[in-house]
Amino acid sequence: MTSKFFLRPADVDDVLAILGFIQELAEYEKLAHECIATEEKLQKTLFGPRPYAEVVIAEWDGEPVGFS
Protein backbone atom coordinates (compact mmCIF):
# COMPACT_ATOMS: atom_id res chain seq x y z
CA MET A 1 0.00 0.00 0.00
CA THR A 2 1.40 3.39 -1.01
CA SER A 3 0.98 6.29 1.38
CA LYS A 4 -0.87 9.31 0.05
CA PHE A 5 0.71 11.54 2.71
CA PHE A 6 4.18 12.99 2.19
CA LEU A 7 6.38 15.59 3.90
CA ARG A 8 9.00 17.50 1.94
CA PRO A 9 11.08 20.67 2.18
CA ALA A 10 9.38 23.66 0.60
CA ASP A 11 10.86 25.29 -2.47
CA VAL A 12 10.33 28.65 -4.14
CA ASP A 13 7.40 27.25 -6.15
CA ASP A 14 5.50 26.78 -2.86
CA VAL A 15 5.43 30.48 -1.90
CA LEU A 16 1.80 31.02 -2.95
CA ALA A 17 0.65 27.91 -1.10
CA ILE A 18 2.55 28.97 2.03
CA LEU A 19 1.03 32.44 1.83
CA GLY A 20 -2.41 30.89 1.49
CA PHE A 21 -1.85 28.73 4.57
CA ILE A 22 -0.67 31.75 6.58
CA GLN A 23 -3.70 33.81 5.52
CA GLU A 24 -6.12 30.95 6.28
CA LEU A 25 -4.61 30.51 9.74
CA ALA A 26 -4.81 34.26 10.41
CA GLU A 27 -8.49 34.24 9.41
CA TYR A 28 -9.22 31.21 11.60
CA GLU A 29 -7.54 32.92 14.56
CA LYS A 30 -9.47 36.13 13.77
CA LEU A 31 -6.18 37.94 13.18
CA ALA A 32 -6.37 38.58 9.43
CA HIS A 33 -6.08 42.30 10.13
CA GLU A 34 -2.62 41.60 11.65
CA CYS A 35 -1.34 39.49 8.74
CA ILE A 36 1.29 41.41 6.76
CA ALA A 37 2.73 38.48 4.81
CA THR A 38 3.11 38.94 1.06
CA GLU A 39 4.43 36.78 -1.73
CA GLU A 40 7.48 39.03 -2.09
CA LYS A 41 8.30 39.01 1.65
CA LEU A 42 8.02 35.22 1.85
CA GLN A 43 10.15 34.70 -1.23
CA LYS A 44 12.88 36.93 0.21
CA THR A 45 12.81 35.62 3.79
CA LEU A 46 12.48 31.92 2.91
CA PHE A 47 14.42 31.61 -0.35
CA GLY A 48 16.56 34.75 -0.62
CA PRO A 49 20.33 34.95 -0.20
CA ARG A 50 19.96 34.72 3.60
CA PRO A 51 16.97 32.50 4.48
CA TYR A 52 15.53 33.20 7.93
CA ALA A 53 13.43 30.04 8.24
CA GLU A 54 12.74 26.68 6.66
CA VAL A 55 9.33 25.33 5.73
CA VAL A 56 8.12 21.75 5.42
CA ILE A 57 5.14 21.10 3.15
CA ALA A 58 2.63 18.35 3.90
CA GLU A 59 1.11 16.83 0.77
CA TRP A 60 -1.86 14.55 0.28
CA ASP A 61 -2.09 12.93 -3.16
CA GLY A 62 0.52 15.43 -4.42
CA GLU A 63 -1.40 18.52 -3.27
CA PRO A 64 -0.16 20.82 -0.48
CA VAL A 65 -2.46 20.51 2.55
CA GLY A 66 -0.35 22.01 5.33
CA PHE A 67 2.98 23.41 6.39
CA SER A 68 5.33 23.69 9.31
SULUR-V934515 format. One record per residue. N is the residue number from 1. RES is the residue in one letter. SS is DSSP state (hx for helix, st for strand, lp for the rest). D_CENTER is the distance of its C-alpha to the mean C-alpha in whole Angstrom. Layout:
N&RES&SS&D_CENTER, N&RES&SS&D_CENTER
//
This chain:
1&M&lp&28, 2&T&lp&25, 3&S&lp&22, 4&K&lp&19, 5&F&st&16, 6&F&st&15, 7&L&st&12, 8&R&st&12, 9&P&st&10, 10&A&lp&7, 11&D&lp&10, 12&V&hx&10, 13&D&hx&10, 14&D&hx&6, 15&V&hx&6, 16&L&hx&7, 17&A&hx&5, 18&I&hx&2, 19&L&hx&6, 20&G&hx&7, 21&F&hx&6, 22&I&hx&7, 23&Q&hx&10, 24&E&hx&11, 25&L&hx&11, 26&A&hx&13, 27&E&hx&15, 28&Y&hx&16, 29&E&lp&17, 30&K&lp&19, 31&L&lp&17, 32&A&hx&16, 33&H&hx&19, 34&E&hx&17, 35&C&lp&14, 36&I&lp&14, 37&A&lp&11, 38&T&lp&12, 39&E&hx&10, 40&E&hx&13, 41&K&hx&12, 42&L&hx&9, 43&Q&hx&11, 44&K&hx&13, 45&T&hx&12, 46&L&hx&10, 47&F&hx&12, 48&G&lp&15, 49&P&lp&19, 50&R&lp&18, 51&P&lp&14, 52&Y&lp&14, 53&A&lp&11, 54&E&lp&10, 55&V&lp&7, 56&V&st&8, 57&I&st&7, 58&A&st&9, 59&E&st&11, 60&W&st&14, 61&D&lp&17, 62&G&lp&15, 63&E&st&12, 64&P&st&9, 65&V&st&9, 66&G&st&7, 67&F&st&5, 68&S&lp&7
//
